[in-house]
């Protein structure tokens, strides 16, 4: 009887263990090139994943944000973990917003988008630094550097969205795709408690296809999990006629 129980455990326990730790979410396929061209001016959302060296650009279609394109990050510095002080060479992690005044079309690094570091969370932690950008020229000291061709396209969509009425563009910056398996893989990191604050924002977008609304309370990021209510008069209304099939 003992041998049977042992055999059962050897067969079924690994399967149960794998079931409790989902496989990493595969990146979504982008919309067609034809639809992507039509979406210049729709509200947009950016996600950055350091470990995967990926920047994702999303555009709003109806009530969902759909992937328009993924771009290889040419360069960033400092490895995983949040930026904490001027001169640590790290690139920021967290939740940021971009307005029209943060766009730099004539940057010495081709074109640039100031992500708004330090945000409220960073300030409450005492973090400092300035001029943290997404920019071109493929060189970085604390920024996210892209090729000029990629930066040109990213800048065009962000600029058009803001000029077309989007008040601010959300930028979520993660150390990696924040699945349970990846969190487990990094469970011994010095930054794991900070990353646990970011994970709900990642999960919210996976579930709802809406950028997370995040506030800062007692020095921690807090996800606002209220139901998403879209304003029907928002700029994306002109795109509601677009179907979800390409």
C-alpha positions as CSV (number, residue, x, y, z in Angstrom):
1,X,0.0,0.0,0.0
2,X,2.9,2.3,0.8
3,X,4.5,1.7,-2.6
4,X,1.2,2.6,-4.3
5,X,0.9,5.9,-2.3
6,X,4.5,6.7,-3.2
7,X,3.8,6.0,-6.9
8,X,0.7,8.2,-6.8
9,X,2.7,11.1,-5.3
10,X,5.4,10.8,-7.9
11,X,2.9,11.0,-10.7
12,X,0.4,13.6,-9.5
13,X,2.3,16.0,-7.2
14,X,4.5,17.5,-10.0
15,X,1.4,18.1,-12.0
16,X,-0.3,19.8,-9.1
17,X,2.8,21.9,-8.4
18,X,2.9,23.1,-12.0
19,X,-0.8,24.0,-12.0
20,X,-0.2,26.3,-9.1
21,X,2.4,28.3,-10.9
22,X,1.1,29.4,-14.3
23,X,3.4,29.4,-17.3
24,X,4.5,32.8,-18.5
25,X,1.9,34.7,-20.5
26,X,2.9,34.7,-24.2
27,X,3.0,38.2,-25.7
28,X,0.0,39.0,-27.8
29,X,0.1,39.3,-31.6
30,X,-0.1,43.0,-32.7
31,X,-3.0,44.3,-34.8
32,X,-2.6,44.3,-38.6
33,X,-0.3,47.0,-40.2
34,X,-3.4,48.4,-41.9
35,X,-5.3,48.8,-38.7
36,X,-2.3,50.2,-36.9
37,X,-2.0,53.0,-39.4
38,X,-5.6,54.0,-38.8
39,X,-5.1,54.2,-35.1
40,X,-2.8,57.2,-35.0
41,X,-4.5,59.6,-32.6
42,X,-6.3,57.0,-30.5
43,X,-5.4,56.9,-26.8
44,X,-2.3,54.8,-26.1
45,X,-0.6,53.0,-23.3
46,X,3.0,51.9,-22.8
47,X,4.4,48.8,-21.0
48,X,8.2,48.2,-20.5
49,X,9.7,44.9,-19.5
50,X,13.4,45.2,-18.5
51,X,14.4,41.5,-18.5
52,X,12.8,40.9,-21.9
53,X,14.2,44.2,-23.2
54,X,10.7,45.0,-24.7
55,X,8.6,48.1,-25.0
56,X,5.0,47.5,-25.9
57,X,2.7,50.2,-27.5
58,X,-1.0,49.7,-27.1
59,X,-3.9,51.6,-28.7
60,X,-7.5,51.9,-27.6
61,X,-10.1,50.2,-29.7
62,X,-13.6,50.4,-28.2
63,X,-13.1,49.6,-24.5
64,X,-9.9,47.7,-24.9
65,X,-6.3,48.5,-25.4
66,X,-4.8,46.4,-28.2
67,X,-1.2,45.7,-28.9
68,X,0.0,47.9,-31.8
69,X,3.6,46.8,-31.8
70,X,6.5,45.6,-29.7
71,X,9.9,47.2,-29.9
72,X,13.3,45.8,-28.8
73,X,14.9,48.1,-26.2
74,X,18.3,48.9,-27.6
75,X,19.9,49.8,-24.2
76,X,19.2,50.4,-20.6
77,X,21.5,50.4,-17.6
78,X,21.7,49.2,-14.0
79,X,20.0,45.9,-14.2
80,X,16.7,45.0,-12.4
81,X,15.4,47.0,-9.6
82,X,14.0,50.6,-9.2
83,X,16.1,53.8,-9.6
84,X,16.8,55.2,-6.2
85,X,19.3,58.0,-6.6
86,X,21.1,60.3,-9.0
87,X,24.2,58.5,-10.3
88,X,23.1,54.9,-9.6
89,X,22.8,54.4,-13.4
90,X,19.5,52.5,-12.9
91,X,16.5,52.8,-15.1
92,X,13.2,53.4,-13.3
93,X,10.5,50.8,-12.5
94,X,7.0,51.7,-11.5
95,X,3.9,53.5,-12.7
96,X,4.4,56.8,-14.5
97,X,2.4,59.3,-16.6
98,X,3.4,61.4,-19.6
99,X,1.8,64.7,-20.7
100,X,2.4,66.9,-23.7
101,X,5.0,69.0,-22.0
102,X,7.2,65.9,-21.3
103,X,7.7,65.3,-25.0
104,X,11.1,66.4,-26.4
105,X,11.0,66.4,-30.3
106,X,14.4,68.1,-30.5
107,X,16.3,66.1,-27.9
108,X,20.0,65.6,-28.3
109,X,19.1,61.9,-28.2
110,X,17.0,62.3,-31.4
111,X,13.5,62.3,-29.8
112,X,12.6,61.8,-26.2
113,X,9.8,61.2,-23.8
114,X,10.4,62.2,-20.2
115,X,8.7,59.5,-18.1
116,X,8.2,61.7,-15.1
117,X,10.7,60.3,-12.6
118,X,10.5,60.9,-9.6
119,X,6.7,60.2,-9.3
120,X,4.8,60.4,-6.0
121,X,6.0,57.0,-4.9
122,X,9.6,57.8,-5.6
123,X,9.4,61.1,-3.7
124,X,7.9,59.3,-0.7
125,X,10.8,56.9,-0.7
126,X,13.3,59.8,-0.9
127,X,14.5,58.7,-4.4
128,X,16.0,61.4,-6.6
129,X,17.1,61.8,-10.2
130,X,16.0,63.7,-13.3
131,X,15.7,63.6,-17.0
132,X,14.9,59.9,-17.1
133,X,13.7,59.3,-20.7
134,X,12.6,56.9,-23.4
135,X,14.7,58.2,-26.2
136,X,16.6,57.4,-29.4
137,X,20.3,57.1,-30.3
138,X,20.6,53.7,-28.7
139,X,22.7,54.9,-25.7
140,X,21.6,54.9,-22.1
141,X,22.6,56.0,-18.6
142,X,19.5,55.4,-16.6
143,X,17.1,55.8,-19.6
144,X,15.4,53.4,-22.0
145,X,17.2,53.9,-25.4
146,X,15.6,52.8,-28.6
147,X,16.8,52.9,-32.2
148,X,15.8,56.2,-33.9
149,X,13.4,54.4,-36.2
150,X,11.6,52.8,-33.3
151,X,11.6,56.0,-31.3
152,X,10.2,57.9,-34.2
153,X,7.2,55.6,-34.3
154,X,6.6,55.5,-30.5
155,X,6.9,59.3,-30.3
156,X,4.4,59.8,-33.2
157,X,1.7,57.7,-31.5
158,X,2.2,59.3,-28.1
159,X,2.3,62.8,-29.5
160,X,-0.8,62.2,-31.6
161,X,-2.8,60.7,-28.7
162,X,-2.0,63.7,-26.5
163,X,-2.8,66.2,-29.2
164,X,-6.1,64.4,-29.9
165,X,-7.3,64.9,-26.3
166,X,-5.8,62.2,-24.1
167,X,-4.8,64.1,-21.0
168,X,-1.9,61.8,-20.1
169,X,-0.3,58.6,-21.2
170,X,0.3,55.8,-18.6
171,X,3.7,54.1,-18.7
172,X,4.0,50.9,-16.6
173,X,7.6,49.8,-16.2
174,X,8.2,46.2,-14.9
175,X,11.4,44.3,-14.2
176,X,9.9,41.3,-16.2
177,X,6.5,39.9,-17.1
178,X,5.1,39.6,-13.6
179,X,3.6,36.0,-13.8
180,X,3.7,33.8,-10.7
181,X,6.4,31.7,-12.2
182,X,8.6,34.7,-12.8
183,X,7.9,36.1,-9.3
184,X,8.9,32.7,-7.9
185,X,12.1,32.7,-10.0
186,X,13.0,36.1,-8.4
187,X,11.7,35.3,-4.9
188,X,15.1,35.8,-3.3
189,X,15.8,39.2,-4.9
190,X,16.4,42.2,-2.6
191,X,13.6,44.0,-4.5
192,X,10.9,41.3,-4.3
193,X,8.7,43.2,-1.8
194,X,8.7,46.2,-4.2
195,X,7.9,44.0,-7.1
196,X,4.9,42.6,-5.3
197,X,3.4,46.1,-5.3
198,X,3.8,46.2,-9.1
199,X,2.3,42.8,-9.9
200,X,-1.4,43.8,-9.3
201,X,-1.0,46.5,-12.0
202,X,0.3,43.9,-14.5
203,X,-2.4,41.4,-13.6
204,X,-5.1,44.1,-14.0
205,X,-4.1,44.9,-17.6
206,X,-3.9,41.2,-18.5
207,X,-7.5,40.7,-17.2
208,X,-9.2,44.0,-18.3
209,X,-7.1,45.3,-21.2
210,X,-7.2,48.7,-19.5
211,X,-4.2,50.5,-18.0
212,X,-4.1,50.2,-14.2
213,X,-5.1,53.2,-12.1
214,X,-2.6,53.3,-9.3
215,X,-2.3,55.6,-6.3
216,X,0.3,55.8,-3.5
217,X,-0.7,55.2,0.1
218,X,1.7,55.1,3.1
219,X,4.6,54.8,0.8
220,X,3.3,51.9,-1.3
221,X,1.7,51.5,-4.7
222,X,-2.0,50.7,-4.4
223,X,-4.1,49.5,-7.3
224,X,-7.5,51.1,-7.7
225,X,-9.6,48.1,-8.6
226,X,-12.9,49.9,-9.2
227,X,-14.8,48.9,-12.3
228,X,-13.6,50.6,-15.5
229,X,-16.1,53.2,-16.6
230,X,-15.3,54.7,-20.0
231,X,-16.4,58.2,-21.0
232,X,-18.3,57.8,-24.2
233,X,-17.3,61.3,-25.3
234,X,-13.6,60.4,-25.0
235,X,-11.3,60.7,-28.1
236,X,-11.4,57.0,-28.7
237,X,-15.1,57.3,-29.6
238,X,-14.1,58.0,-33.2
239,X,-12.6,54.5,-33.3
240,X,-15.6,52.6,-32.0
241,X,-16.6,51.6,-35.5
242,X,-13.5,49.6,-35.9
243,X,-14.1,45.9,-35.5
244,X,-12.0,43.6,-33.3
245,X,-11.1,41.4,-36.1
246,X,-8.3,42.1,-38.6
